[in-house]
């Protein structure tokens, strides 16, 4: 077993294949323990500081519940509690929290804040979302695919929509696990070239196209996310027009493999990037995916804290 104690999770790119496998095995174990009602208080008497500069349902509930199930305690810090960069610099926040808690989770705008926090902290830092990356989500997604398919190597995941933070982390995670990716997005909304370069260096087999039907052909997984993320509200009408042909609906789903599964990190904007019909269909694993955020994040905390 690899010792991950004290390791940060800023990006999946920083993890080895063995570390990703270990997270999955631990998540599977912790999920089984929860289902059987057995206590697993690995983090008894430990405390997680949760820094939120962006609101969330899934992130707060799953991290806070996860710490409770592992025997620890979580402290919610709202945007007004810290005001990093305004009330005090990031490095002071990191140095102070490191003296009090056993781990720090942050959900923020700038990925640079996560990087600096990790560099200055003496306890592990978990990136729970930045504008560039969403590693906890992508680890959860591929864990869920493994649950459903019992194999990952050689599968094809088709991502349809905006080349955003979720897409970036999926690229890194698919690269680690030998899952092929196709990305369908409008011109000008492709994923970061730097992320693409790093993911390909990690071995990602990638196709980027403007044609959703081409992307989902022979796909084992179809994935989508909102077209307008937090902080992009002023672009909503423009994006609705640009992305109108990138909706994941039943017509598109039927162009993939017959046993395709459909994923969405939620919250969904129904009848924009995905239809309610697809979410409620036999192809959807969206709510299993949401549940697994709890178990995968528990695994990350248990291994690093």
N, C-alpha and C positions, 0 to 999 in steps of 0.2 A: 504493500500500500504506500502510495506517494504521500509524503508529508506536505500538506498545503497550509499548515498553520501560519498565520500572519500574512498570507498572500492576498494581494488586492485583486479585485475583479473590476478593472477599468474597461477592458475589451476582451472579447473571446480570442482575439488575435494573440494575446499574451499567454494564453493557455496552451499546454501541450495536448496531443490527442489522448494521452493517458490520463491527464487531469480531467478532460471532458468526460471520458469514460467513467472515471471515478465519481464525478458529480452525478452522472446518470444512475450508477449502481447504488449510490447513497440515497438518491431521491426515491428509487424503487423500493429500497429497504424501509425508508421512513414512511412512505405511503402505505406499505403493507402493515407496518406497525400501527399506523393510525386506523386502518380498516379493521384490525383485530382488537382495537381498544387498548393496546399495550402502551404504557408510558415510555417515553424515550427522552429523558431529560439530560441530553448531552450538554446543554448550555446552562445548566443549573447555576443560579446566582450571577449570571453574566448579563450585561446590559448593552443594548444596541441603540445608538443615537440615530434617529431618522430625520434627515434634513430635507424639507420639502420647499422648493421654490416654484414648483408646478403642482397643481391639484391632482388628486388621483383617487379612484375607488380601489382598484385591484392592488396597486402597489402598497398602499397603506394597510389595507386589511390583511393581505397575505404576509407581509413582513411582521406586522404586529402579532397576528395570530400564530405565525410560525415561531416567533420567539417564545410565546406563551407555551406552545406545545412542546418546545425543547427545554422548558423549565426556566427560561430566562425572562427578561423584561425589556420592553421597548419604550423609548421616549420620543414622542412626536414633537418636532420642532417646525413650527409654521414659518412662512416667509417673513412675517413681522418679528419673529423671535430672534433672528440672527442678522438678516440683511447684509450678507457677505459682500465685501467690496464697498459697502457704504458705511455701515456702523463699525465694522472692523474687517481687517484684511483676512483673506482665506487662510494664510499660514497661521495666524493667531487662533482662528477657529480650530484648525487641525491640532495645534499644540495644546490648547486647552482641553478639547474633548478627549484627546489621547490620555490625559491624566485621570479622567473620570470614568470612561466607558471602555468596553472591550471590542467594539466594532462600530463603524460609521456607514450608514447607507445614505445616499444622496440622489435626489431627483431634481434636476436643474436644467437650465438652458444651455450654457456654454460647457462644452466638453473640457475646455482648458481648466475650468474650476475643479472638475473631478480629478484631472491629472495633478494639479497643484495640491489638492487636498491629500491625495494618495502619497505624493512625494514628501509632504510635511508631517503626515500622521505616523504615529508609532503603533497604531492598531490598524487592522485591515479595513479598507474602504471598498464598498460595493457600489458600483454604478447602477442605479435603479432607473436611469433614463437621462440622456442628454440630447441636445439637438442633433448630435452626430451618431450616437450609438444607443442601443438598448440590449445589452448582453443577457440580462436575466430573461427577457422575453424570448430571444432566439434560442437560448439553451432549453427553455421550456418547450418551444415549438418542436425542436428536433427530438426531444425526449418523448413528446406526444406522438410524433411520427413513428418512433421506434416502438412505442406501446402498441400502436395500431398495425404496423407492418412487420414487426419483429426482425427487421433488417433495415440498414440504412445505406450501406455501400452500394453504389450504382443506381439508386433511386433518382428521380428527377423532380425537383421542386420548381414550379412556375410561379413567379411573383408578378402580379398585375397591378400597376398603379404608380404611385410616386416613389422615386428612388430615394427614400428618406432614411431616418435612423434605424428603423426596423429592418429595412432592406439591407442596409450596411452590415448589421450584426448577423443577419441570416447568411450573407455572403461569407463572412468569417467562419461561422459555425458549420455551414455546408462544406467549406474547404477542409476543415478539421476532420470531417466525418465521411469524406468521399461521396457526398451527395451533389449531383449535377444541378445547376441552376439555369433557368431562362428567365429573363426579366423583360416584361412588356411595359413600356412607358412612352409618353409623348416626347417629341424632340425638345430638348432643353430641360427635361426632368429626370435625366438619367442619374444613377448613383455617382458618388464622388469618384473621380479618376484615380485619386490616391488610394481609396479603399479598394477599388477594382484591382489596381496594381498589386497591393499587398495580398489580397485574397488569391489572386492568380499565382503569386509566388508561393503561397501555401498549398497550391495544387487545385484550385477551383476550376472546374470545367464550366465555362459561362458563355451564354448567348444573350445578347441584348438586341431587342427588336422593337419596332413601333406597332407590331401586329400581335394583339392578344391571342388570336386563334393559332398563330404559328408558335407562340410561347407555350400554350397549354397542350399542344399535340404530344401524345404519349406521356403526359405528366402523371406522376403518382400523387402529387400534392399540388393544389392551387392555393395560393396565399394572397391576401389583399389587406390593405390598411386604408385609413381615411385619406381622402385627397387633400384635405386642408387640416394641417396639424395646429396645435396650440401655438400662438404667436403669428399665425399666417391668416388670421381672420379677415384682414383687409383685402386678401387675394381671393376670397371665397368665390365670388361670382365669376371671376376670370378662370379659376381652376375648374369650376363646374362645367364651363364651356369646353375647356381644353381636354378634360378627362372623360367627357361624356361617352366615348366609345370604349372605355376601359372598365365597364361595370362587369362584375362577376355575377352573371345570371345563369339560369338553367341552360340556356342555349350554349353558353360558353363552357359550362361544366361538362356537358355531353360531348364536347369535342376532345376531352381528355380521356384517359383510360377509364374503363367501366367501373373499376374499384377505386377511383380517385377519392381523396379526402380533401375537404375544403377547410381552410383555416383563416382566422381573423383575430388580431390581438385585442380587439375591443377597446373603447366603445365603437360601435358601428353606426354609420349614417345610412340608414336603410334607404334603398332606391337611389343612392349615389354610387358608392364603390361596390356595394353588394345588395342583393335583394333579400327580403325577409324569407321568401320562398326557399332560397338556397340555405340560409341559416337554419331553417326548420327541416331541411331535407335529410335523407339518409346519408348524404355525402358529408355533412357537417360534423366536425369534431370540436367546434368552437368552445363549447362549455366544458368539455374534458380538458381542453387546452387551458382554459381559465382556471380550472381547479388545480392543474399541475403547476401553475405559478407558485402555489403554496409549497408544494413538496420539493421542487427544484431549488427554490430560494432557501428552504430549510437545509437542503444539502449543502449549498454554498456557505451558509452561515456555520453549519456544524463542522465543515472541513476547514474553514479559514479562521474561525474565532476560537 
